[in-house]
């Protein structure tokens, strides 16, 4: 079968997941939350389909990718298990890839403009679940709405019949100490609550514990599951 994985890959992933699960459980305990309130999304950018299959066999069902083209190629080798996965787009989406993204992904987390939401709405043949990407720290190098733009964006996007906004997503600044980004996560939680949204996608390998403590409902983990990137 294409995309078949050697047992050694599954063993590495299984060991990493044990350690990761313990850290998630402790973060939830510290913040008085249930582990079931936090969805683990395995980020598989630059990992081949064999590693995705191995992760699936270790019990993972939520996956995230950054690029439309790479996703299409890899998931052509995973058609037998694709129905049992939730696939999230977490990377920047170019307008000309919107139709393909709608076909490939269950959730598009990286909607960073009203214009892009409108294009997705026009090209969707089915209702599409999205998150608004918020540039929570106001970094010039990152995409997303500012805090002040979220309300207007929601007002406009709620008018689009094929779009369902389920929450907010952010990528925190890189920091040696995850406590530095705690205010970023806390502020985004407050925005999410003020608009009555359900989902909050924030936290990656270096800062997911703080993100959980501040209310994240979806953490996006690559390195802590798979190690360093395998392909370019």
N, C-alpha and C positions, 0 to 999 in steps of 0.2 A: 504493500500500500504506500502511495506517495505520502511524504510527511511523517513516516514512521520514525519513532525515536528509540535510541538505545536505552537500555535500562539504567545506565550510568547517569544520564541526564535526569531521569525521573528521580533518582536517588538524591542528587544534588538539590533539586527543587523541593523535594519532600523535607529534607533536613532544614533548608532555609525557611520553609513554611512553618515548621514547628517553632523555631525561634521567633519568627515574625508574629505568629498567633499569640505567643506568650506576651510579647510587647504590646500588642493591641489590647489584650485582655487587661493588662495592668493599667494602661492608659484609660480604659473604660472604667475600671474600678476606681481610679483616682478621681474621675469626674462624675461618678454616680450614674454611669450609662450602661446599657446592655450592649454586649458584643454584637447582637443582632441588629443594632441600630447603625452599624458602620459596615458599609459595603467595600470589600477589597477588590480593586480593579488592577489586574496584572497588566503592566505596560510592556508590550512586546515589540516596540519599535526596534528594528535592527536585529531581531531574533528570528530564525527561520521557523517554518511551520512545524518542524519536528519538536521544537521546544514548546510551542503552543500546545501541541497534542499532549506532550508530557505533562504540562501544567494542568491541562484538562483532566488527565487521568489521575492527577493528585487531588482533584476535587474542586479546581477553580472553574468558574463559569462566566466571570465578568472580565473582559479584556479591553485594553485600550491601545489604539494606534495613532500615529501622528500624520501619516501620509496616505492619501487615497490610493495612489498607484501601487505602493508596496503592499497595502492591505489586500487589494484585489488579487495580486499575484499569489500571495501566501494563502489566502482563504479559498482559492481555487483548489487547493490540496487538502482542504478540511471540510468539504461539503457534507461528509457523513456525520459530523458532530456540530456543524454550524447552527442547527436548529436548537441546540441545547446551550447556546452561549448568548450573552448580551455583549454587543460590540459597541464601544464608545470611541468617537473621534475626539482626541484631546489636543491635536495640533492645529495650527492655523489653516483655515480653509480658504482657498482661492475661489473666486466667484465662478470661474469656468469649470470647477470640479464639483459644483453643488449638486448636479443631477446624479453623478456617480456616488457622491457621499450619501445622498438620500437612499439610494439602492443598497449600499453596503452596510450602513451603520444603523443601530437601533437608537442611539442617542448621539446627538452632535453637541458636545460640551463647549465648543470653542466659537460660538457665535459672538462676534466682536463688533458688529455694527448693525444698524437698522437696515441698511442697504442689503447686507448679506442675508439677513432674515427674510427680506422681501424676495430675494432671488430663490432661496430655498422654498418659500411658500409657492412661488410661481412654478417651480420645476418638480414639486413633490406630487407623486401620484397617490399618496396616502398621508395620513396625519403623521407629523414628525415631532418627536420629543427633542427639545433643545435645552441647553443652559446658556445663560449669558456670561461671557467671559468678562470679568472685572479686573482692571489693572489696579489692584487694591493699594499698591504702594506708589502709584504714579510714576513708574519707571519708563523712561523714554524708549527703551529697547523692547518693550513688551506691548502686545496688542490688548485691547479690551476697553470697556467703558470705564469712565471715572465714576466715583461714588455718586456724584451729582447728576450723572447722565442716566443712571439706572431707571429712575422713575419715568422719565420721558420715553425711554426705549421700551419699557414694558407697556406703556400706554399705546404706543404705535403697534407693537408686535401682537398685542392681544387682539387687534383688529384683523389679523391674518388668519384665515379659517383653517389652514393646513398646519399651523404651528401650535404646539403645546409647550409653553415654558414651564419647566419643572423645577428650576433652581438656578443657582449661581455657581460659577467656577472661577478659581484664581490660581495663579502661580506666584508663590511668595518669593521675595528676594533671596538670593543665596546668602547664607550667614553661617559663620562658624558655630555660633550658639543659637539653637532654635528658639530660645526665649526672646531673641531679638525680634522675631517675626510674630510673636504672640499677638501684639496689638493689631497686626494686619488681619489675622484670622478672626479676632474678636470683633473688629469693625465690620467685617463681611457678614458675620453671623447676625449682627444687629440689623444690617440692611435686609438680609434674607427674611428675618422675622418681621420687619416693618412692612414688607410687601406680602406676607403670608405665603411664601414659597416653601416647598417641601425639602428640596435637596440642596446640599452644600458640598461641592466637590473641592476639597483643598487638603493639602498634605501629601508629601512625597517621601522618599526614603529618608532624607535628612531631617524632616520636621513633622512627620505624620503624628507623632505622639502628642505634640502640642496642638496640632490641628484637631485631633480627636477631643482633647480636653476643651477645646473652644467650639465644639459642635459640628465638626465635619460629619457628613453622612456617607461620604465616598472618598477613600484615600487611593491615590494613584501610585502604585509601587512597581518599580522595575528592578533596580539593582539589588534590593534586599531579597528578591525572589530568585533572580536569574544570574546575578553577578554582573560583570562588565559586558558591554555590548559585543555581539558576536560577528555581525556582518555590517557592511557599509551600504 
